[in-house]
């Protein structure tokens, strides 16, 4: 489910979400901007697979993201009203990685990127202009993976299991990121290994398994399907 986007990919373009058909992720990409206008409904979208992954260099080369889904119409988190200043996001994946490119337009008051957060897991990124991504695979217990990028480029990521009160700041998605700036926008390109979000969870999504504990129960008939 997409919190902040409207799908601009043609309806005839085939695609599956992370190649697993049943995998639905929650994704929030938040822009720290002023907002106005009535609340808008939250859309859903499908992420297509790419056979030619983009180069992560912070520069959107012609044709590089043509097989990605593109979306905009960001809303203010918690309110649902459209933001004055918009961003555009492109997303795709292959058998190994998830890829994202985010182009952030500058408003009249967002002309300078401070680059406050400069270290891995530097919480100062929260106070900088940044893009935020949340992955929540549909499994039990529910786990959420949070990542923030800024234009340094810096990254802050953490894993949360709310039902257990678990917050792992040491968790890393092993993002590779690059950024660039112009007078009109700043841009981030990034990729992360799909397995960073849990090897067991990838199998759970692919095979429709709802309980992660089945992997550790010692049932060889169950485990044999993955050999």
Secondary structure, 3 states (H helix, E strand, C coil): CECCCEECCCCCCCCCHHHCCCCCCCECCCCCCCEEEEECCCCCCCCCECCCCCCCCCCCCCCCCCCCEEEECCECCCCCEEECCCEEEEEEECCCEEEEEEEEECCCCCCCCCCCCCCCCCHHHHHCCCEEEEECCCCECCCEEEEEECCCCCEEEEEEEHHHCEEECCCCCCCEEEEEECCCEEEEEEEEEHHHHCHHHHHHHHHCCCEHHHHHCCCHHHHHHHC
